[in-house]
Amino acid sequence: MFYDLPRKIEIEIFFGCGFAFGHHLTSRQIKRTCIGLLNQQTTA
């Protein structure tokens, strides 16, 4: 897995959301925020 500095935030969002999803700690609003952040990262 490549890990370069510009993608650090994107990776942290990905793992942060993945952890939350995996442990069922997210509400619908938090999930929507995570998806929004990931979409923002990929389209930027």
C-alpha positions as CSV (number, residue, x, y, z in Angstrom):
1,M,0.0,0.0,0.0
2,F,1.5,3.3,-1.0
3,Y,1.4,6.1,1.6
4,D,2.5,9.5,0.4
5,L,2.0,12.8,2.3
6,P,-0.6,14.4,0.0
7,R,-2.9,11.4,0.5
8,K,-2.4,11.3,4.3
9,I,-5.7,13.1,5.1
10,E,-7.6,11.0,2.5
11,I,-6.2,7.8,4.0
12,E,-7.1,9.0,7.6
13,I,-10.6,9.8,6.5
14,F,-10.9,6.4,4.8
15,F,-9.6,4.4,7.8
16,G,-11.5,6.6,10.3
17,C,-14.8,6.0,8.4
18,G,-14.0,2.4,7.9
19,F,-13.4,1.9,11.6
20,A,-16.6,3.7,12.5
21,F,-18.6,1.7,9.9
22,G,-17.0,-1.6,11.1
23,H,-17.9,-0.9,14.7
24,H,-21.4,0.6,14.0
25,L,-20.5,3.8,15.8
26,T,-21.7,6.1,13.1
27,S,-25.1,7.8,12.9
28,R,-26.7,8.4,9.4
29,Q,-25.4,12.0,9.6
30,I,-21.8,10.9,10.3
31,K,-21.9,8.3,7.5
32,R,-23.2,11.0,5.1
33,T,-20.3,13.3,6.2
34,C,-17.7,10.5,5.6
35,I,-19.1,9.8,2.2
36,G,-19.2,13.5,1.4
37,L,-15.5,13.9,2.5
38,L,-14.4,10.9,0.4
39,N,-16.3,12.2,-2.6
40,Q,-14.7,15.6,-2.1
41,Q,-11.3,14.1,-1.9
42,T,-11.7,12.0,-5.1
43,T,-13.2,14.8,-7.2
44,A,-10.7,17.5,-6.0
